[in-house]
């Protein structure tokens, strides 16, 4: 063993970034493990590092028991024997003996053996640490150092959760990307990768630290490129106002790799939050877009007013009217006809992101559709004489666009509207009920007709298939007939051959025998009446 371990411990501590105390503890445990391999597993052994001479001292402890109470020869010592070592020792005391296991201490080990060898039942001079004991010590040290390194990495990155990190792609495991962060490796799972984004070994990747898990193989750092907070961190890098807290990203809605919407607000009235995020000629937002591989980003001003906020969120479409149902957390937007497709977006993406950004369900209607609904409502309520056009318009303005809306309203609420009394309110609900029932019946009948048509179509296909199969069977039967006819001809030929070869007696069934007999009779008649054949 090296004469002084202080220098080695300091060097390893610096290289591995592991505390010195952890390495010292690993050394002590390694020496104890090696000693147990050599002197016995049940021995009471203790190792202590001596900073002065840079060595690990090994001690063996024995418990003093009464002579008649001795049970464990490796851990206990009789009182009479113990008093030969120390006359003042008493029952239950512990005696400690230093074990000299180094080659340089062989002389001292031999001296200890002469004094206490018989007492302890070991000969340290002859029982030096062997190869197995040395390997055990090495394994203990390596294991403890690895554990210490894992703890260091975990402690370093556990405080970096929810931060942005940059690493190099090293390899791939079942679709997961393994990223080298310098002192640790992180994993970018398949589910956290952006759609249509591919990587190659050596690529630089910037990602959001989503989670850090402590596992047996070491801490697992989970990265994400799809998390909404990735956009927040990227804007924080690009926009000083966000980093300083002047501008705040209030909400983010994102479909990774395609499009995102962010709502921003400013604490300073002199700072435009949208302009700060966009930057001069769009430089700031373009930097984020490039990092996200072309993902489009809409930046809208946040507002505590839900109606105003939803109008901002649905941009670039313009909104004519906003109807809010707070009980059901639903917003209905009325937009000009030419703005309808723009408001909905490609495959509904714009309204879907706006709904996620606001946190409410959003329904979009065109002005022409709303006008049709208004006329339909007016036609349904024409039976109520007290309702003029202004009252119906006011009902419509309050959000009663359909009989369902009126049916769900309370009679008291309807009666509280100017121009509607209790009787009118009850009559309105009765009409709404009848209209809804009629509409439900029509929808049910339409579904039944559609189901019947589908069933008929399916039955027609089956019938057509059966006809086809039947036609095929007929063709096959026809072929069979031809073959049978050919067989008959062949059979006739066979009969002729059989007539020439009188020794040959072909095997035939009962039916075939009858046929052959008939053929023979016909042949005989033909021979007996040549005149008839001549005619």
SEVOKE-88169 format. One record per residue (C-alpha): residue in three letters; x, y, z negated. Coordinates in Angstrom, 2 decimals. Layout:
SEVOKE-88169
- res | c1 | c2 | c3
- ALA | X | Y | Z
...
//
This chain:
SEVOKE-88169
- res | c1 | c2 | c3
- UNK | 0.00 | 0.00 | 0.00
- UNK | 1.11 | 3.57 | 0.66
- UNK | 2.98 | 5.04 | -2.30
- UNK | 0.81 | 8.17 | -2.47
- UNK | -2.71 | 8.39 | -1.04
- UNK | -3.31 | 12.09 | -1.67
- UNK | -2.01 | 13.15 | 1.72
- UNK | -4.00 | 10.48 | 3.56
- UNK | -7.21 | 11.36 | 1.72
- UNK | -6.81 | 15.06 | 2.51
- UNK | -6.16 | 14.34 | 6.18
- UNK | -9.15 | 12.03 | 6.60
- UNK | -11.36 | 14.47 | 4.70
- UNK | -10.43 | 17.22 | 7.13
- UNK | -10.79 | 15.11 | 10.28
- UNK | -14.08 | 13.50 | 9.34
- UNK | -15.46 | 16.56 | 7.56
- UNK | -16.16 | 14.34 | 4.55
- UNK | -15.76 | 15.55 | 0.99
- UNK | -12.64 | 14.35 | -0.81
- UNK | -14.68 | 12.97 | -3.71
- UNK | -16.56 | 10.69 | -1.31
- UNK | -13.30 | 9.22 | 0.01
- UNK | -11.94 | 8.73 | -3.52
- UNK | -15.14 | 6.93 | -4.52
- UNK | -14.85 | 4.73 | -1.41
- UNK | -11.28 | 3.80 | -2.34
- UNK | -12.28 | 2.89 | -5.88
- UNK | -15.14 | 0.69 | -4.68
- UNK | -12.87 | -0.96 | -2.11
- UNK | -10.28 | -1.91 | -4.76
- UNK | -13.01 | -3.33 | -7.03
- UNK | -14.42 | -5.40 | -4.15
- UNK | -10.96 | -6.76 | -3.29
- UNK | -10.27 | -7.57 | -6.96
- UNK | -13.52 | -9.50 | -7.28
- UNK | -12.58 | -11.53 | -4.21
- UNK | -9.27 | -12.39 | -5.93
- UNK | -10.09 | -12.71 | -9.65
- UNK | -13.79 | -13.66 | -9.59
- UNK | -17.10 | -12.05 | -8.70
- UNK | -18.41 | -11.90 | -12.26
- UNK | -15.41 | -10.08 | -13.72
- UNK | -16.06 | -6.69 | -15.33
- UNK | -13.73 | -4.57 | -13.19
- UNK | -13.37 | -0.82 | -12.87
- UNK | -11.15 | 1.24 | -10.58
- UNK | -10.14 | 4.86 | -11.15
- UNK | -8.13 | 7.08 | -8.87
- UNK | -5.12 | 8.80 | -10.43
- UNK | -4.56 | 12.16 | -8.74
- UNK | -1.06 | 12.56 | -10.21
- UNK | 0.58 | 9.55 | -8.60
- UNK | -2.01 | 9.09 | -5.83
- UNK | -2.90 | 5.50 | -6.75
- UNK | -5.99 | 3.56 | -7.78
- UNK | -5.70 | 2.01 | -11.24
- UNK | -7.59 | -1.24 | -11.80
- UNK | -8.93 | -2.23 | -15.22
- UNK | -10.41 | -5.52 | -16.47
- UNK | -12.80 | -5.37 | -19.43
- UNK | -13.73 | -8.19 | -21.82
- UNK | -16.49 | -8.08 | -24.44
- UNK | -15.60 | -9.44 | -27.89
- UNK | -18.05 | -12.02 | -29.28
- UNK | -18.08 | -14.36 | -32.25
- UNK | -16.12 | -17.56 | -31.71
- UNK | -19.24 | -19.73 | -31.73
- UNK | -21.14 | -17.33 | -29.39
- UNK | -18.79 | -17.53 | -26.39
- UNK | -20.79 | -18.23 | -23.20
- UNK | -19.04 | -16.44 | -20.31
- UNK | -15.30 | -17.04 | -20.11
- UNK | -14.82 | -14.38 | -17.42
- UNK | -16.57 | -11.53 | -19.25
- UNK | -16.34 | -12.48 | -22.92
- UNK | -13.50 | -13.12 | -25.39
- UNK | -13.58 | -14.89 | -28.76
- UNK | -13.04 | -12.68 | -31.79
- UNK | -10.05 | -14.72 | -32.99
- UNK | -8.36 | -14.41 | -29.60
- UNK | -9.15 | -10.71 | -29.34
- UNK | -7.65 | -10.03 | -32.77
- UNK | -4.39 | -11.57 | -31.59
- UNK | -4.31 | -8.75 | -29.06
- UNK | -5.69 | -6.02 | -31.32
- UNK | -6.12 | -6.84 | -35.03
- UNK | -8.66 | -4.02 | -35.53
- UNK | -11.09 | -5.21 | -32.87
- UNK | -14.64 | -6.15 | -33.92
- UNK | -17.52 | -8.09 | -32.38
- UNK | -19.21 | -6.20 | -29.49
- UNK | -16.08 | -4.13 | -28.82
- UNK | -14.58 | -4.05 | -25.35
- UNK | -10.93 | -4.67 | -24.59
- UNK | -9.42 | -3.18 | -21.47
- UNK | -6.48 | -4.67 | -19.57
- UNK | -4.76 | -3.01 | -16.64
- UNK | -4.32 | -5.18 | -13.56
- UNK | -1.14 | -4.51 | -11.57
- UNK | -1.93 | -5.55 | -8.00
- UNK | 0.73 | -3.65 | -6.03
- UNK | 3.97 | -5.27 | -4.89
- UNK | 6.00 | -2.48 | -6.47
- UNK | 4.41 | -3.33 | -9.86
- UNK | 5.23 | -7.05 | -9.72
- UNK | 7.59 | -6.83 | -12.72
- UNK | 4.89 | -5.22 | -14.84
- UNK | 2.37 | -7.78 | -13.59
- UNK | 4.62 | -10.63 | -14.71
- UNK | 5.02 | -9.02 | -18.13
- UNK | 1.22 | -8.70 | -18.48
- UNK | 0.86 | -12.34 | -17.47
- UNK | 3.22 | -13.41 | -20.25
- UNK | 1.27 | -11.39 | -22.80
- UNK | -2.32 | -11.89 | -21.75
- UNK | -2.34 | -14.45 | -18.95
- UNK | -3.68 | -17.22 | -21.12
- UNK | -6.11 | -14.88 | -22.83
- UNK | -7.57 | -13.54 | -19.59
- UNK | -7.32 | -16.74 | -17.61
- UNK | -5.62 | -15.03 | -14.65
- UNK | -2.09 | -14.57 | -13.36
- UNK | -1.96 | -11.23 | -11.57
- UNK | 1.64 | -11.69 | -10.41
- UNK | 0.70 | -14.84 | -8.55
- UNK | -2.82 | -13.77 | -7.54
- UNK | -1.94 | -10.77 | -5.40
- UNK | -4.57 | -9.44 | -3.00
- UNK | -4.67 | -11.71 | 0.03
- UNK | -5.80 | -11.12 | 3.61
- UNK | -9.49 | -11.66 | 2.83
- UNK | -9.38 | -9.25 | -0.11
- UNK | -7.62 | -6.65 | 2.04
- UNK | -10.24 | -7.05 | 4.80
- UNK | -13.00 | -6.65 | 2.22
- UNK | -11.43 | -3.42 | 0.96
- UNK | -11.09 | -2.14 | 4.53
- UNK | -14.73 | -2.90 | 5.34
- UNK | -15.92 | -1.15 | 2.19
- UNK | -13.90 | 1.96 | 3.01
- UNK | -15.07 | 2.05 | 6.64
- UNK | -18.69 | 1.57 | 5.63
- UNK | -18.58 | 4.31 | 3.03
- UNK | -16.85 | 6.70 | 5.42
- UNK | -19.49 | 6.02 | 8.11
- UNK | -22.26 | 6.60 | 5.59
- UNK | -20.59 | 9.82 | 4.51
- UNK | -20.31 | 10.98 | 8.13
- UNK | -24.00 | 10.23 | 8.68
- UNK | -24.91 | 12.18 | 5.58
- UNK | -22.82 | 15.11 | 6.76
- UNK | -24.53 | 15.10 | 10.17
- UNK | -27.98 | 14.79 | 8.60
- UNK | -27.33 | 17.60 | 6.12
- UNK | -25.96 | 19.77 | 8.91
- UNK | -28.90 | 19.27 | 11.29
- UNK | -31.77 | 18.98 | 8.82
- UNK | -31.58 | 22.76 | 8.42
- UNK | -31.52 | 23.19 | 12.22
- UNK | -34.92 | 21.65 | 12.75
- UNK | -37.11 | 23.93 | 14.91
- UNK | -34.01 | 25.49 | 16.45
- UNK | -32.67 | 25.56 | 20.00
- UNK | -29.59 | 23.42 | 20.75
- UNK | -27.46 | 22.88 | 23.83
- UNK | -25.75 | 19.62 | 24.68
- UNK | -24.34 | 17.45 | 27.46
- UNK | -26.16 | 14.44 | 28.92
- UNK | -24.07 | 11.34 | 28.14
- UNK | -26.16 | 8.29 | 29.05
- UNK | -29.65 | 6.89 | 29.44
- UNK | -31.44 | 4.27 | 27.36
- UNK | -34.80 | 2.96 | 28.66
- UNK | -35.65 | 6.35 | 30.12
- UNK | -34.54 | 8.28 | 27.04
- UNK | -31.74 | 10.80 | 27.56
- UNK | -28.86 | 10.67 | 25.06
- UNK | -27.42 | 14.16 | 24.55
- UNK | -24.03 | 14.91 | 23.02
- UNK | -24.28 | 17.87 | 20.65
- UNK | -20.62 | 17.82 | 19.66
- UNK | -20.61 | 16.33 | 16.18
- UNK | -23.71 | 14.24 | 16.76
- UNK | -25.81 | 12.59 | 19.43
- UNK | -29.46 | 13.43 | 19.98
- UNK | -32.21 | 11.71 | 21.93
- UNK | -34.58 | 13.34 | 24.40
- UNK | -37.45 | 10.81 | 24.61
- UNK | -39.38 | 10.21 | 27.82
- UNK | -42.54 | 11.73 | 26.30
- UNK | -40.63 | 14.95 | 25.52
- UNK | -39.21 | 15.37 | 29.03
- UNK | -40.76 | 17.78 | 31.50
- UNK | -42.66 | 16.45 | 34.49
- UNK | -40.50 | 16.08 | 37.62
- UNK | -37.34 | 17.00 | 35.69
- UNK | -34.38 | 14.67 | 36.25
- UNK | -30.95 | 14.49 | 34.63
- UNK | -27.51 | 13.19 | 35.47
- UNK | -24.59 | 12.39 | 33.21
- UNK | -22.67 | 15.59 | 32.52
- UNK | -25.64 | 17.94 | 32.96
- UNK | -26.11 | 20.70 | 30.42
- UNK | -29.47 | 20.56 | 28.67
- UNK | -31.08 | 23.04 | 26.32
- UNK | -33.83 | 21.68 | 24.09
- UNK | -35.85 | 22.26 | 20.95
- UNK | -35.00 | 20.22 | 17.82
- UNK | -38.38 | 18.66 | 17.11
- UNK | -37.49 | 16.23 | 14.35
- UNK | -34.59 | 14.71 | 12.40
- UNK | -35.01 | 11.19 | 11.04
- UNK | -32.72 | 9.37 | 8.63
- UNK | -32.23 | 5.82 | 9.91
- UNK | -29.93 | 2.89 | 9.15
- UNK | -27.79 | 3.58 | 12.22
- UNK | -27.50 | 7.21 | 11.27
- UNK | -29.61 | 10.34 | 11.58
- UNK | -31.68 | 10.50 | 14.74
- UNK | -32.10 | 13.98 | 16.19
- UNK | -35.20 | 14.16 | 18.38
- UNK | -35.20 | 16.84 | 21.07
- UNK | -38.07 | 18.19 | 23.14
- UNK | -38.47 | 20.06 | 26.41
- UNK | -42.27 | 20.02 | 26.30
- UNK | -42.94 | 21.56 | 22.90
- UNK | -44.72 | 24.93 | 22.95
- UNK | -42.15 | 26.31 | 20.53
- UNK | -39.39 | 25.85 | 23.13
- UNK | -40.77 | 28.88 | 24.98
- UNK | -40.77 | 30.90 | 21.77
- UNK | -37.09 | 30.11 | 21.15
- UNK | -36.11 | 30.87 | 24.75
- UNK | -37.83 | 34.27 | 24.63
- UNK | -36.17 | 34.90 | 21.29
- UNK | -32.81 | 34.47 | 23.04
- UNK | -33.71 | 36.71 | 25.97
- UNK | -35.77 | 39.45 | 24.26
- UNK | -34.01 | 41.43 | 21.49
- UNK | -37.34 | 42.86 | 20.33
- UNK | -38.57 | 39.35 | 19.52
- UNK | -35.32 | 38.45 | 17.76
- UNK | -35.54 | 41.62 | 15.66
- UNK | -39.21 | 40.99 | 14.82
- UNK | -40.62 | 44.06 | 16.57
- UNK | -42.49 | 41.92 | 19.10
- UNK | -44.06 | 38.66 | 18.01
- UNK | -45.30 | 35.72 | 20.04
- UNK | -48.71 | 35.07 | 18.53
- UNK | -49.80 | 32.03 | 20.51
- UNK | -48.56 | 29.71 | 23.24
- UNK | -50.52 | 27.47 | 25.61
- UNK | -48.53 | 25.31 | 27.94
- UNK | -48.69 | 22.57 | 30.54
- UNK | -44.98 | 21.68 | 30.69
- UNK | -43.32 | 22.04 | 34.05
- UNK | -46.30 | 23.78 | 35.66
- UNK | -47.64 | 26.82 | 33.85
- UNK | -47.79 | 28.52 | 30.46
- UNK | -49.56 | 31.46 | 28.84
- UNK | -48.19 | 33.37 | 25.86
- UNK | -49.91 | 36.06 | 23.82
- UNK | -47.66 | 38.76 | 22.37
- UNK | -48.17 | 41.65 | 19.95
- UNK | -46.01 | 44.56 | 18.83
- UNK | -45.52 | 46.00 | 15.35
- UNK | -44.38 | 49.27 | 16.91
- UNK | -47.02 | 51.17 | 18.87
- UNK | -44.27 | 52.68 | 21.03
- UNK | -43.11 | 49.25 | 22.22
- UNK | -45.11 | 47.52 | 24.94
- UNK | -44.98 | 43.81 | 24.03
- UNK | -45.68 | 42.57 | 27.55
- UNK | -43.13 | 44.92 | 29.12
- UNK | -40.50 | 43.95 | 26.56
- UNK | -40.93 | 40.26 | 27.42
- UNK | -41.00 | 40.81 | 31.17
- UNK | -37.90 | 43.00 | 31.21
- UNK | -36.48 | 45.23 | 33.91
- UNK | -37.68 | 43.86 | 37.26
- UNK | -38.76 | 40.70 | 35.46
- UNK | -35.20 | 39.78 | 34.48
- UNK | -36.05 | 38.47 | 31.01
- UNK | -39.00 | 36.32 | 31.94
- UNK | -37.17 | 35.02 | 35.02
- UNK | -34.33 | 33.77 | 32.83
- UNK | -36.85 | 31.71 | 30.85
- UNK | -38.54 | 30.50 | 34.04
- UNK | -35.21 | 29.31 | 35.43
- UNK | -34.41 | 27.43 | 32.22
- UNK | -37.82 | 25.73 | 32.48
- UNK | -37.17 | 24.75 | 36.12
- UNK | -39.70 | 27.10 | 37.68
- UNK | -42.54 | 26.82 | 35.17
- UNK | -44.83 | 29.82 | 35.72
- UNK | -45.40 | 32.01 | 32.66
- UNK | -48.28 | 34.46 | 32.11
- UNK | -47.65 | 37.04 | 29.38
- UNK | -50.79 | 38.66 | 27.97
- UNK | -51.37 | 41.09 | 25.08
- UNK | -52.84 | 39.55 | 21.96
- UNK | -55.87 | 41.15 | 20.29
- UNK | -57.75 | 40.39 | 17.06
- UNK | -60.95 | 41.09 | 19.01
- UNK | -61.96 | 37.72 | 20.46
- UNK | -63.83 | 39.21 | 23.42
- UNK | -60.90 | 41.40 | 24.40
- UNK | -58.40 | 38.60 | 23.83
- UNK | -60.28 | 36.14 | 26.04
- UNK | -60.44 | 38.74 | 28.83
- UNK | -56.66 | 39.09 | 28.57
- UNK | -56.18 | 35.33 | 28.43
- UNK | -58.19 | 34.64 | 31.59
- UNK | -56.04 | 37.00 | 33.66
- UNK | -55.42 | 37.53 | 36.55
- UNK | -59.20 | 37.13 | 36.95
- UNK | -61.49 | 40.04 | 36.05
- UNK | -64.44 | 39.54 | 33.70
- UNK | -67.83 | 41.25 | 34.02
- UNK | -69.38 | 40.16 | 30.73
- UNK | -68.48 | 38.11 | 27.65
- UNK | -71.01 | 36.14 | 25.61
- UNK | -69.76 | 34.69 | 22.32
- UNK | -71.37 | 31.88 | 20.35
- UNK | -69.52 | 31.94 | 17.04
- UNK | -71.45 | 29.02 | 15.56
- UNK | -70.27 | 26.64 | 18.29
- UNK | -66.96 | 28.43 | 18.94
- UNK | -67.96 | 28.86 | 22.58
- UNK | -67.38 | 31.78 | 24.93
- UNK | -69.24 | 32.28 | 28.20
- UNK | -67.54 | 34.48 | 30.77
- UNK | -69.44 | 36.02 | 33.68
- UNK | -67.17 | 36.91 | 36.59
- UNK | -67.78 | 38.30 | 40.08
- UNK | -68.36 | 35.62 | 42.71
- UNK | -65.08 | 36.36 | 44.45
- UNK | -63.22 | 35.99 | 41.12
- UNK | -64.70 | 32.59 | 40.18
- UNK | -62.05 | 30.38 | 41.77
- UNK | -59.29 | 32.64 | 40.43
- UNK | -60.72 | 32.46 | 36.90
- UNK | -61.00 | 28.69 | 36.99
- UNK | -57.60 | 28.20 | 38.57
- UNK | -56.15 | 25.28 | 40.44
- UNK | -57.64 | 22.06 | 39.03
- UNK | -59.09 | 24.18 | 36.21
- UNK | -55.64 | 25.07 | 34.91
- UNK | -56.22 | 28.79 | 34.28
- UNK | -59.37 | 28.36 | 32.19
- UNK | -57.88 | 25.34 | 30.43
- UNK | -54.81 | 27.30 | 29.32
- UNK | -56.93 | 30.31 | 28.37
- UNK | -59.15 | 28.08 | 26.22
- UNK | -56.12 | 26.61 | 24.49
- UNK | -54.62 | 30.07 | 23.96
- UNK | -57.79 | 31.53 | 22.44
- UNK | -58.75 | 28.38 | 20.58
- UNK | -62.37 | 28.49 | 21.78
- UNK | -64.29 | 26.55 | 24.42
- UNK | -64.72 | 28.71 | 27.54
- UNK | -67.52 | 28.38 | 30.12
- UNK | -67.29 | 30.45 | 33.30
- UNK | -70.29 | 31.47 | 35.40
- UNK | -70.48 | 33.59 | 38.55
- UNK | -72.76 | 36.63 | 38.68
- UNK | -74.93 | 35.06 | 41.38
- UNK | -75.40 | 31.92 | 39.29
- UNK | -76.36 | 34.03 | 36.29
- UNK | -78.88 | 35.95 | 38.42
- UNK | -80.43 | 32.67 | 39.54
- UNK | -80.68 | 31.56 | 35.93
- UNK | -82.26 | 34.90 | 35.01
- UNK | -84.89 | 34.56 | 37.72
- UNK | -85.59 | 30.97 | 36.71
- UNK | -86.02 | 32.08 | 33.09
- UNK | -88.34 | 34.89 | 34.13
- UNK | -90.39 | 32.46 | 36.21
- UNK | -90.64 | 30.08 | 33.26
- UNK | -91.77 | 32.83 | 30.86
- UNK | -94.26 | 34.46 | 33.19
- UNK | -97.04 | 32.71 | 31.27
- UNK | -96.34 | 34.88 | 28.21
- UNK | -98.23 | 38.13 | 28.90
- UNK | -96.40 | 40.15 | 26.26
- UNK | -93.04 | 39.63 | 27.98
- UNK | -92.20 | 42.23 | 30.57
- UNK | -89.04 | 42.39 | 32.66
- UNK | -87.17 | 44.52 | 30.11
- UNK | -87.79 | 42.00 | 27.30
- UNK | -86.67 | 39.09 | 29.51
- UNK | -83.54 | 41.03 | 30.49
- UNK | -82.84 | 41.70 | 26.84
- UNK | -83.30 | 37.99 | 26.02
- UNK | -80.88 | 37.16 | 28.78
- UNK | -78.41 | 39.72 | 27.50
- UNK | -78.55 | 38.12 | 24.06
- UNK | -77.40 | 34.84 | 25.60
- UNK | -80.73 | 33.07 | 26.13
- UNK | -79.92 | 31.92 | 29.66
- UNK | -81.85 | 28.66 | 29.69
- UNK | -84.79 | 26.92 | 28.06
- UNK | -82.29 | 24.98 | 25.96
- UNK | -81.02 | 28.23 | 24.47
- UNK | -84.55 | 29.34 | 23.62
- UNK | -85.45 | 25.94 | 22.21
- UNK | -82.45 | 26.00 | 19.88
- UNK | -83.31 | 29.48 | 18.61
- UNK | -85.29 | 30.03 | 15.42
- UNK | -88.80 | 31.40 | 15.79
- UNK | -87.96 | 34.12 | 13.26
- UNK | -84.99 | 35.25 | 15.39
- UNK | -87.13 | 35.47 | 18.52
- UNK | -89.92 | 37.29 | 16.67
- UNK | -87.42 | 39.84 | 15.40
- UNK | -86.73 | 40.97 | 18.99
- UNK | -88.56 | 44.13 | 20.00
- UNK | -91.55 | 43.26 | 22.18
- UNK | -91.98 | 39.70 | 20.83
- UNK | -94.36 | 38.77 | 18.02
- UNK | -94.76 | 35.47 | 16.17
- UNK | -97.31 | 34.06 | 18.60
- UNK | -95.17 | 35.02 | 21.58
- UNK | -92.11 | 33.44 | 19.96
- UNK | -93.96 | 30.16 | 19.41
- UNK | -95.34 | 30.28 | 22.95
- UNK | -91.82 | 30.90 | 24.30
- UNK | -90.51 | 27.84 | 22.48
- UNK | -93.44 | 25.73 | 23.71
- UNK | -92.72 | 26.76 | 27.30
- UNK | -89.02 | 26.12 | 26.76
- UNK | -89.84 | 22.66 | 25.44
- UNK | -92.02 | 21.83 | 28.45
- UNK | -89.44 | 23.14 | 30.93
- UNK | -86.68 | 21.19 | 29.24
- UNK | -88.80 | 18.04 | 29.16
- UNK | -89.65 | 18.43 | 32.83
- UNK | -85.99 | 19.01 | 33.68
- UNK | -84.92 | 16.00 | 31.62
- UNK | -87.51 | 13.85 | 33.40
- UNK | -86.28 | 15.05 | 36.77
- UNK | -82.69 | 14.30 | 35.83
- UNK | -83.69 | 10.87 | 34.53
- UNK | -85.61 | 10.10 | 37.72
- UNK | -82.70 | 11.31 | 39.82
- UNK | -80.37 | 9.00 | 37.94
- UNK | -82.78 | 6.10 | 38.39
- UNK | -83.03 | 6.80 | 42.12
- UNK | -79.27 | 7.00 | 42.39
- UNK | -78.90 | 3.73 | 40.49
- UNK | -81.54 | 2.06 | 42.68
- UNK | -79.84 | 3.34 | 45.83
- UNK | -76.51 | 2.06 | 44.60
- UNK | -78.06 | -1.31 | 43.77
- UNK | -79.75 | -1.45 | 47.19
- UNK | -76.51 | -0.56 | 48.90
- UNK | -74.70 | -3.24 | 46.93
- UNK | -77.45 | -5.76 | 47.81
- UNK | -77.22 | -4.75 | 51.47
- UNK | -73.49 | -5.37 | 51.44
- UNK | -74.04 | -8.79 | 49.88
- UNK | -76.73 | -9.62 | 52.47
- UNK | -74.43 | -8.50 | 55.27
- UNK | -71.71 | -10.70 | 53.84
- UNK | -74.09 | -13.66 | 53.67
- UNK | -75.12 | -13.06 | 57.31
- UNK | -71.49 | -12.98 | 58.32
- UNK | -70.76 | -16.17 | 56.46
- UNK | -73.83 | -17.81 | 58.02
- UNK | -72.66 | -16.73 | 61.48
- UNK | -69.25 | -18.19 | 60.81
- UNK | -70.86 | -21.43 | 59.62
- UNK | -72.91 | -21.57 | 62.84
- UNK | -69.79 | -21.17 | 64.93
- UNK | -68.10 | -23.88 | 62.98
- UNK | -71.16 | -26.11 | 63.42
- UNK | -71.09 | -25.44 | 67.15
- UNK | -67.43 | -26.34 | 67.24
- UNK | -68.30 | -29.43 | 65.29
- UNK | -70.90 | -30.35 | 67.89
- UNK | -68.41 | -29.95 | 70.68
- UNK | -65.93 | -32.01 | 68.84
- UNK | -68.62 | -34.61 | 68.22
- UNK | -69.44 | -34.62 | 71.93
- UNK | -65.79 | -34.99 | 72.76
- UNK | -65.67 | -37.77 | 70.27
- UNK | -68.53 | -39.47 | 72.07
- UNK | -66.70 | -39.22 | 75.35
- UNK | -63.60 | -40.52 | 73.75
- UNK | -65.72 | -43.23 | 72.19
- UNK | -67.08 | -44.14 | 75.64
- UNK | -63.57 | -44.28 | 76.95
- UNK | -62.70 | -46.48 | 74.05
- UNK | -65.59 | -48.76 | 74.94
- UNK | -64.30 | -49.03 | 78.49
- UNK | -60.89 | -49.85 | 77.20
- UNK | -62.47 | -52.34 | 74.83
- UNK | -64.31 | -53.93 | 77.82
- UNK | -61.02 | -54.41 | 79.67
- UNK | -59.29 | -55.73 | 76.53
- UNK | -61.63 | -58.50 | 75.39
- UNK | -59.32 | -59.56 | 72.59
- UNK | -59.60 | -56.13 | 70.90
- UNK | -62.45 | -55.90 | 68.41
- UNK | -62.60 | -52.35 | 67.03
- UNK | -64.02 | -51.93 | 63.53
- UNK | -67.30 | -49.96 | 63.60
- UNK | -69.94 | -49.03 | 61.06
- UNK | -73.52 | -50.21 | 61.19
- UNK | -74.56 | -47.07 | 63.06
- UNK | -71.69 | -47.43 | 65.48
- UNK | -72.66 | -51.09 | 66.11
- UNK | -76.18 | -50.02 | 67.10
- UNK | -74.77 | -47.38 | 69.42
- UNK | -72.45 | -49.93 | 71.00
- UNK | -75.31 | -52.40 | 71.45
- UNK | -77.37 | -49.70 | 73.14
- UNK | -74.50 | -48.84 | 75.41
- UNK | -74.07 | -52.55 | 76.27
- UNK | -77.77 | -52.97 | 77.16
- UNK | -77.65 | -49.89 | 79.35
- UNK | -74.61 | -51.26 | 81.12
- UNK | -76.32 | -54.63 | 81.72
- UNK | -79.40 | -52.91 | 83.20
- UNK | -77.22 | -50.88 | 85.47
- UNK | -75.57 | -54.07 | 86.73
- UNK | -78.88 | -55.88 | 87.27
- UNK | -80.51 | -53.01 | 89.27
- UNK | -77.96 | -51.76 | 91.81
- UNK | -80.71 | -50.70 | 94.26
- UNK | -82.04 | -48.21 | 91.80
- UNK | -78.62 | -46.74 | 91.32
- UNK | -78.15 | -46.56 | 95.09
- UNK | -81.40 | -44.64 | 95.47
//
